[in-house]
Amino acid sequence: MSTYHGPVTQKTISEIAKYIKNLIPANIPETYALKPMFENVASEEDIRNGVIVFRDFLYLFCDRLISDGHLYFKLKKNPRNATDYPFLYNITDLLSDIGYHSKLTESGDSLLITEIPSFTPSIDEKGNKKKPKNSVSKLIECLRFLTLCGFVFTGIDLEAKRLNISEVQLLEVSYPNAPILLTGLKAMSIADIELRVKRYKNDNNHDNLLRCDYRLMKAEDTDVLDVLKDFLHPLPEKVQKFALELHRHYIDMGMTCAAIISTFEIHFAYSYIKNSRRVLSSRDIYQRRIWEFALSTRYGYCLVVRAKKTDKYVDVIENFPLSLREKIAKGYGCDRKLRNEPCQKGCEGIRLPLDNSILSISKDIETWLDKEMLCKLRK
């Protein structure tokens, strides 16, 4: 049996920028209460306005990546993984440093920063000097790109061939086109560092900034339906309607939906957990999922089904369209073990594209999921 997992393939930086642009919330409410911790940053109104302007900056940022990103990032011949985009991580580290480690001037027109921890050496608890996470050359590269997006940096010569970052005593950061953005960036950076639930050990990619996840700052919890609506927003209207109807139908049947969201991997997982004897985390719910909506750079938007009881309703499956019957018959599981094929994440489930093609089999999908759900309830 082959142990070949298949080569790692990456999208170009412009394709990734288009992908990220779809993750940015199209509709941010004009009013929502913030957690008390943000009272010392600025007024709630200024923070909310700043977040909207920061969202608009992200659109510009993605457009710049689409047009000029190839000058700053080259695809590697042998990338480690499909999300190996160091330039994106470097620039979000910089945005996070600027927002979190700065002081907003009284006028609110600029941020003053004396340290950029992700790019400068530090001293650990034992007094030893630690190398920075990113190099000075990467800092200059990121600063130059941000100037293309409207930022102005005073106190540093971005044209210099060599730069000693330790000589920079004070860096003033401004955004002349809309200074209120700086307030939004500061609040978002605080939320990303102090409120974000880490998904795994050493999860320090600050990707909530890239997605403008303003919900971290809200005083009240956000209904998962609102998050799902944002997720579906780029899709055709009829596909959105179908997905939302599925969500409501299975929530009404007693299923729980858990959203697990990062820049390169999004899951809305549906599980029946009412009989669980313990409180389950989002990861627990995901692992017990019957089906999910998913998004990745490799497969795009999909509906993924982990059907385990198809032998219990063969007569129903026989009435499905041929294309769906063939997918169900093929089953799911490890591609290498089942079909001696390179890994295609077949273990995640039976994958159906979430686009217009799904509309013609929408009723069959609901019937299929109903049967799986009923089998679960009869256990």
Secondary structure, DSSP 4 states (H G I P E B T S, - for coil): ------------HHHHHHHHHTTS-S---S--PBPGGGTTTS-HHHHHHHHHHHHHHHHHHHHHHHHHGGGT----SS-SSTT--HHHHHHHHHHHHHHHSEEE-TTSSEEEES--TTTS-EE-TTS-EE--SS-HHHHHHHHHHHHHTT-EEESS-TT-SS--GGG---EEEE-TT-TTHHHHHHHHHHHHHHTPPPSSTT----HHHHHT-GGGGBSSPPPHHHHHHHHHTTS-HHHHHHHHHHHHHHHHTT-EEEEEE-SSEEEEEEE--TT-SSPPPHHHHHHT-SEEEEEETTTEEEEEE----GGG-HHHHTTS-HHHHHHHHH--S-HHHHHS----SGGG-EEEE-SGGGGGGHHHHHHHHHHHHHHHHT-
